[in-house]
Structures are given as C-alpha cells and as structure tokens.
Amino acid sequence: MTLRIGSIIAALGGELQGDPERLITRLAPLETATASELSFLVDPRLAEALDRTQAGCIVVGPELAAAARARGDCIVAAHPHLYFARLTQLWRRQHGGAPRPGIHPSAVVEADAQIDPSASIGPQCFVGSGARIGAGTVLKARVTVEAGCVIGARCLVQSGAVIGGDGFGFAPDAGRWERIEQLGAVRIGDDVEIGANTCVDRGALDDTVIEDGVKLDNLIQIGHNCHIGRHTAMAGCVGVAGSARIGAHCTVGGAGMILGHLTIADHVHISSASIVTRSILKPGHYTGFFPIDDNANWEKNAATLKHIHALRERVKRLEARIKGGANA
C-alpha cells in the first residue's frame, strides 16, 4: 500500500520541499522510519532527531523548516500535529480501513431501535429498545447501547463500551440497601469518541448528557446524571461520580477523579491522578495529589500532615500574643 506525496499535498495542503512523486509505504515514528516512510516532528526542542532519522519525508512546523529541508524531503505545515492527524485519516480512507455501514449479523438490535443506514454496528453489539444511532456512527465489537439511549452523528464507540448501564443508586434501609431504579437515559451528541470498556451510566431521573465533540479514553466511568460539556477530553481510568457537571473544553489527565455533584467551569485542566473534591469555577490548570516518595519518607510526611492544624492554632495564638504585647 502506497500514497504519493503529491496526493497528500493535494488533499491536505502544506508546503512540500522535495519530490512530489515519492511513494510513501507507511506512516512511522521518527525513530524507526525508513526511506519509504513518512513521519512528523512537533517539538523544536527535539530538532536533533532530524539528524538521526532515516524517514523519507517529515512533517514539520515553520520553526523547523530550514533544518528539515537541509536533511531531505519535508512537508511544512502551520500545525504539524494536526496535519499528521488528518494524514492518518487520509491514509485510513485510501487503504480501506474505514468500517462499512450496516449491521453485523451477530449484532442484536431490538425492533424499535432506530439506526441510521450510514451507521456501522459491529459484531456482537447490542442496541436496546428505543435507542437511536446517528448517521456515520460506528459501534465496534461488543458495544452495548441500552434502551432509550441516543448517540448522535459521526461518533465512534470502541469495543466493550457500555452506554446506559444502570447508575449506582441505592437507599439505606435498616442495614440493607434498597435499589433506586434508574429511569433516565444517556444522550450523546455528535462527533463524540468513547474508548474501550468505558461506561456511561444512565440517569436516575434526568438523562446523563455527553455534548458534541467530547473524547473519552478507555476504562472511564461516567456516573449517572453527569453532564460533560462540548469538546472536553478525558484520559484513561478517569472516574466522574454522579451528577457532576463539567464544562466545555476541559481536560482530565489519566486516573483523575471528580467527586459527585461538583461543578467544573469551562477551560479547566486537571492533572493526572488528581482528586477534585470541590467545585472549580475559574478556568485554569489544577493539580491535587501528594507527590510520590519512598515509603518511609511518605509515612513521615503523612504523619506530619496530621499535626498541621494543631500547629496552625499554636501559630495563631503566638501571633495574637505578639500583637497584644506590641499594643501594650
């Protein structure tokens, strides 16, 4: 399978420095690319990698254009990472990797579910009663879309994801738990991607909502009645407890946790492994975790933290005494 450099430029633009007739056999990492392969370099701090790579052509930004030209063929793009993303999409289209519309024979689709003819439903999927799947949406193998849930257009749901499983709702009753039936659904907008084995729980009364353009990685838990704003992205193993409301254009790093019933403003970015225990109403980058250390030091520091409140009170009393003496 090959793709001519000139065809790439015709489809995606960019400034070509080199031979438009060069044939590319593969897209490859910079470190392992060969003379018939194409790669990309984003970070100017890694410019020395240009001297080591054997790539036949490299996508770079304007700041690396001169160095890239000096070593051989290159494509100069204003945003090389974005250019490379679109190049991978072009490669997939050209080489037949895109899923075909239709419903796999092994899928189970209940009679009153509505699936757009251009959608692709993979092997062993389940689409429940009253569910709706929009145009161009792809459900990979073993995806479950429970009754009444809605997925918009051009979405991609990876294998094993469960959309609309029951939320975790129980009421205590004399030492036992009484089940709260989950009567809402899940509403997912357009251009959403959901990773493998991610779960989006249905709402208890109102729906759980995932707005347009949201990207969820693998193994994420979205609790019942959450609302995730448009174009927010979450990395693997994030957990969002029920009824949290997260704004638009937010990011949550891997294994980040957001407690229930909190509000997160637009353009908030949460570091990996952080635990959000309060609402965040101002855009910005937030981090909340205790730095890793060898266990003995960690235990000493953790023990010290228990005494901080008492130390604070002692300091306040000392400050009051000093202030009182100064006023005498």
N, C-alpha and C positions, 0 to 999 in steps of 0.2 A: 504494500500500500504506500503510495507516494502522493505528495502535494507539491506543486510547483510554487516557488517563491513569488513569482509574478501573480499567480492566482490568489495568494494570500494578500498581497498588496491591493489587488483589485477588489477584494471582498472587505478588507478591514482598514485600508488606508495605511498611513505611516510612510516614512521616508526610507526608501531602500538604497543602501550603499553596497552595490555588488551585482551579482549575476541574477537576473530575473528568471533564467531558465534552470537554475539549480533545483534539483529534486530533493525534497525532504522525505525521509522514510519514517521518521519518528520524532515526537517531541520528547525531550530528555532533560534530566537535571544537568546543570552546568558541569559538575564534577565528572560525570560519566559520558557525556555526549561525544559522539564521533563525528567524522567529517560529513556524514549524510544526515545528521540530526540537527534540530533547532532547539535552542534553549533561551533563557532570559536572565537578566541581572537587573535588580531593582536598586539595591543599596550602594551608593557611591563609595562607601567605606570598604566595600569588598572588591574594588576595582582591580586589585592584584590578581584576582581569579581569572581575569581576561587573559593573563599571560600563560596560564596553565591549561585552560580548557582546549579541547580539540573540536568543539562544536563547529559545524559548517556555517551556521548563521546564529546570531544572537540578537534578541530584542533588548534594547537599552533605552534609557531616557536621554534627554538632550545633554545632561551634565557628563555622561559617559560616551557621548557620540565620537569624540576625537579618538579616544583610546580604543574604542571598538573598531572604528574604521582602520586604524593602524594595524590591527591583527587580521582583518579579513571582512567577509560579508556581515552586514548587520542591518537591522530594521530599527530606525529611531522613532520612538513614539512618545507623546507627551506624558502618558501614564503607562509605563511598560507592564505593570502587574495587571491592570485592567485589559490591556491589549492581549496579554498572554491568556487571560481568562476567556476572552472572546475567540482567541485562536483555538483553544481546546474545544469550544463549542463548534467551531467550523470543522475541526478535524473529525469530531463525532458525527456531524451531519454528512460529511463527504465519505466516510468509511462505514456507514450503515449501522452505527451502534445505537441509534435512537430507537426507543420502543415503538412498536406498531400499535395503532389504535385497535381497540377491540377487547373482548373479554376472554381470558384463557378458559379452556374447557373445564379446568379443575376448580375455578372460582365459584363461590356461592353468592348469588345476587338475588335478594328477595324480590318478589314480584312487583312491589310498588316502589322500589328504589328507582331513582332517575339518574341515568348515566349518559353524559353527552357522547354522541357517536365518535368524537375525536379523542376521547379518553382511552387510556390503556390500563386494564385491570389484569394484574399478573397472576401467576399460579397460586392456588390455594388461598386467595383473598376471600374475605367475607364483607359484603356490603348489606347492611341491615335494612329493615322496613322503613320506608320514607326518607332514607338518606339520599343526598344529591351530590353528584360528582361533576365538576365543571369541565369546560372544553379544554382539551390538551393536557389534562391532568394525568399523571402516571402514578399508579399504585404498584410498587414492587411486590415480590412474592410474600405471601402470608400477612399482608396488611389487613387489619380489622377496622372497619368503619361501622360503628354501632348505629342502631335505629335513630332516625331523625337528625343525624349529623349532616352538616353541609361543608363541602370542600369546593373552593372556587376554581377559577381557570388557571391553567399552566402551573399547577402545583406538582411537587414531587414528594412522594411519601416512601421512604425506604423500608426495606424488609422488616417485618416483625413489629412495626409500629401499631399502636392501638389508639384509635380515635374514638372517644366516647365511652370508655370504660367507666364504671361507677366511681364517683368521688368517694373519699373516705369520710363517711358521715355516720356517727353513732351517738346515741344519747345514753348517759349512765342511768341505770335503774337497779338500785339496791344491790350493788356489787356485780351486776352484769351489764351488758351493752345491748341497747335496742337499736335496730337498724333504722336509719333515715333513708328512705327511698330517694334516689337521685332522679328528679323529674325534668331537669333541663336537658340541654344537648350541647354540642360543640359547633361553633360557626367559625370556619376558616376562610380567610379572604383569598385574593388572587396572588399568584407568584410566590407562594409560601413553600418552603422546603422543610421537611421533617425527617430526622435521621432514624437509623435503625434502632428498633426496640425502645423508642421514645413513647411515652404515654401522655395523652392529653385527656384528662378526666372530664366527663360531662358535668354540667352544673347541677346543684341541688334543686333550685327553682328556676333561676335565670340561666342563660347559656354561658358556657366558657367561650371566650372570644379571642381569636388569633387574627390580627389585622393583616392587610396586604403587605407582602414583601418580607415577612418575618422568616428568619432562618434558625432552625433548631437542630443542633448536632445530635449524635447518638446518645442513648441512655439518659434522656432528660425526663424529668417528672414535672408536669404542669398540673397543679391541683385544681379542684372544682371551683368554678366561678371566677377564675383568674381572667384578667384582660391584658393582653400583650399588644402594645402599640406597633404601628407600622414600621417596618424595616429594622426592628430590633433583632439582634443576633445573640445566641447563647451557645457556648461551647459545651463539650461533653460532660455528662454527670451533674449538670446544674439541677437543683431542686427548687421549685417555687411552690410554696404552700398555698392553700386555698384562699380565694378572694383577694389575693394580691393584685394590685393594678400597676402595671409597668408601662411607662410612656413610650414615645416613638424614638427611633434612632438610638436606642440604648444598646450596650453590650454587657454581657456577663461572662467572665472567664471560667474556665473549666472548674467544676466542683464547687462553684459559688452557690450559696444558699440564701434564699429570700423568704423570710417568715411571712405568715399569713396576715391578711387584712392590712398590709402596708401599701403606701403609695410611693411610686418612684417617678420622678419628673422625666420629661424628655431629655435626651442627650446626657444621660447618666451612664458612667462606665465603671463597672465593678470588677476589681482584680480577681484573679483566680483564687479559689479556696477561701474567699471572704464570706463572712456570715452577716447578712443585713438584718439588723434587729430593730431598726426604727425607719420611719419614712424618710425619704430623701427628696426634698422639694426644690433643690437647686442643682442645675447642671454641673457636671464635673466628674473627676476621676476619684473613686473612693476605694479604700483598702481597709480591711479589718481582719487581721489574723495575727497570732503570736508567732514571731519568727522561729524557724526550726533551729534546734541546737542539740548537742549531745544530751542524753537523757539526764545525767547528773546535774548539769547546769540548768536544764529546763526545769527540773523539780525544785531547785533552789530559787529560781526566778518566780516560779508559780507560787511557792510558799511565801515569798516576799510580797507578792501582789495582794495576798490576804490581809496584810498589815497596812496597806496604803491608806485605807480610810481612817484607821486609828492615828496614823502619822499625820494625816491632814488635819485632824481635830487638834492634835498637840501643837501643830504649827499655828493654827488659828488662835489657840489660847495664848501662845507665846507672842504672837503679833499684837494681840489685844493688850497684854501686859506691857509690852514695849511702848505701844501707843499711849497707854494710860500713864506710864512713867514720864513720857515726853511732855504730856499735858499738865503734869503736876507742878 
